[in-house]
Amino acid sequence: MRFFSVFDLVVHHARLRGHSETQMYSFFRKRGIKKADLLCTKDTGMIPTDERLLDAILNYLDMSKLELELALGRIPSGYEHAYLQNVKEIAKLLESSKPSTNNDSVPPTVQPYFLTEYGKLFKGDCLKLFKMVPDESVDCIFADPPFNLDKEYDDGVDDSKSYSTYISWCFAWLDECVRVLKPGGSLFIYNIPKWHTYLSNYLNDKLNFWAWIAVDMKFNLPIPNRLYPAHYSLLYYVKGNKPKTFNPQRIPIQTCRHCGGEIKDYGGYKNKMNPNGVNLSDVWTDIYPVRHSNSKNRKYNELPVKLLDRVITMSTNENDVVLDPFGGSGTTYAVCELLKRRWIGFEVGNCEVIKQRLENKEKDIELLKRVYEEKNKLFPDKVKELRRKNGFWLAEDFMENKEHAVAEQITLSL
Ligand SMILES: C[S@@+](CC[C@H](N)C(=O)[O-])C[C@H]1O[C@@H](n2cnc3c(N)ncnc32)[C@H](O)[C@@H]1O
């Protein structure tokens, strides 16, 4: 495992020395370092700037600051040239102490929990289940893992891993995503920005960065001494130079829900606006959380159908294969079924809830219909009515755009 926080390295070292937690903290207390000071190094990748704390840590680890940086997998600034000059020696040293790999390359044979015309759900740990997916066989991956925020999940999920364990775990399933993605395939990861700073950095060496999408987070609570967290991040990576499928998405312009007037002033550009809506940007403010328990398929963490429809229609075509390694309530699979995409799903927890959802599609059909009432339109019908009533302009007022509107209209056939 790689270490990303100094605290995790200290704990690892304590284990190697056979120290209990009490013995570890007592070592620091004797040097005037309180437990709380040491804990400040737990949820950050920073090397402490407090000299007394850093000295005590280096003392405990029996390392110099340079060794500490190397142990954290970093090349300290000022050493780049020296590092480059010595890569051969470093490689030789690493190769000579490489442990023999445990050869479990035979893919497991696992029976699906259930099958549909379009997809298969497997119950189990995604890291094991990924092994049966052939290299370069998937067109799109959508992954919404637990965020390591100590939330309650089904058995088999630990949502309070250490800093280093969580990031290393994400790297392990990301490696599998990279392996199974077809050339030109798209990978989407939904998480909080803090983890995405690491995941994005890791993926930059393997895939092509396409976008960091900020998904506006509604109704969140403020956190003391921090900026109000207002977005989730949706990373979008592509295997190779460009996506093999990119279907542009258009959305309505934002209007006042009381009068229907546009929020942004489009001034002299009104007559040039595409009647199918404006181009989707990398800030998504129109995604609303699944809030009410009676409309949720399980008690937590269900993503809205609108988000999955957007990702899947943007990056795939009918019959393409979509994989989601963290099934949850099965939103990805439900949308794939309705959009006629083939799918592969993994879920370590309750799979019955997903099966029930896919056997009773009425609610998802209704939700998706509502999504399409607003999709690829400059103004949804209800907004049009309101604007007409209040004397605001409509796309139809500008005749030259009419044909365009018909040509680009995208419909949903359910
Ligand atoms: C945030 S939820 C996904 C929600 C989903 N996107 C939806 O819309 O319903 C994450 C899911 O991943 C599952 N999970 C966590 N660790 C897993 C693992 N190692 N393998 C497979 N599933 C896992 C959890 O049980 C949980 O249901």
The ligand as a Gaussian input file, in Angstrom:
#p B3LYP/6-31G(d) Opt

LIG

0 1
 C      -22.853000       5.556000      -3.243000
 S      -23.570000       4.017000      -3.456000
 C      -23.969000       3.961000      -5.182000
 C      -25.315000       4.563000      -5.447000
 C      -25.768000       4.413000      -6.875000
 N      -25.005000       5.240000      -7.774000
 C      -27.257000       4.749000      -7.007000
 O      -27.606000       5.706000      -7.713000
 O      -28.055000       4.080000      -6.384000
 C      -22.188000       2.971000      -3.366000
 C      -22.549000       1.496000      -3.389000
 O      -21.335000       0.751000      -3.553000
 C      -21.434000      -0.445000      -2.822000
 N      -20.063000      -0.926000      -2.580000
 C      -19.166000      -0.439000      -1.695000
 N      -18.004000      -1.110000      -1.762000
 C      -18.163000      -2.032000      -2.749000
 C      -17.313000      -3.018000      -3.311000
 N      -16.061000      -3.189000      -2.874000
 N      -17.782000      -3.771000      -4.322000
 C      -19.056000      -3.615000      -4.780000
 N      -19.916000      -2.703000      -4.268000
 C      -19.482000      -1.918000      -3.271000
 C      -22.202000      -0.057000      -1.568000
 O      -22.832000      -1.169000      -0.962000
 C      -23.199000       0.969000      -2.108000
 O      -24.414000       0.369000      -2.415000

